[in-house]
């Protein structure tokens, strides 16, 4: 029976021609209800039908990794023996290599670190052994470097603190420890400075209290001690002044204001993104 989700997609071969079961090498399966045009067919152009066929017959996966249609090889790679999958690491189609990057054991991914397709390298970067990550620190794609920044040992992380992409530096700032974190307090990206304001020791926050970015000052106001809150109560932005005054009323002082993290005392305060939206 044709799946209702497939009903609008005509059953055509991956070459765009009508399907001919009599010429199919798997025609013997049809007599045993092992395949069905429009529902489960490895020669169909529609990936859902190929996948259904493969789930019915995973024992054919090794053989089908040599199929001329990339979609068949990619789906077969999900079910084939890992030693067979490894042979697809240099497949000409990135869809196939994406599946390979998900299936191979991490130590087998070293040969795929410099794959020409960014999506493949992203998956590789997420699964590589930690000790292999430094080789990807100079990858041309910021997304790959961002993954590296999230997984790299802390001892090596400062080497990415000067990355040209702010999203990579944000990932670095989210993990760096003091005193290295403070290097990013003057970062040109406000997104990076916001992370620094969120994580730096409260005693250093006064250096960010006059930051040009509203949300950096918001993060400072969330964690500042009483002395700094008095200063922030005169901030040019009403939202910062209100937050500072509210925290003073709540009893913030130098000892508890040296909060190690965001304030969360049950008070109904705006989220920083709401504050930013109002200021356009």
Buried (B, 14 or more C-beta within 10 A) or exposed (E): EEBEEBEEBEBBBBEEEEBEBEEBEBEEBBEEEBBBBBBBBBBBBBBBBBBBBBEBBEEBBBBBBEBEBBBBBBBBBBBBEEEBBBBBBEBEBBBBBBBBBBBBEEEBBBEBBEBEBBBBBBBBBBBBEEEBBEEBBEBEBBBBBBBBBBBBEEEBBBBBBEBEBBBBBBBBBBBBEEEBBBBBBEBEBBBBBBBBBBBBEBEBBBBBBEBEBBBBBBBBBBBBBBEBBEBBBEBEBEBBBBBBBBBBEEEBEBEBBBBEEEBEEEEEBBEBEEBBEEEE
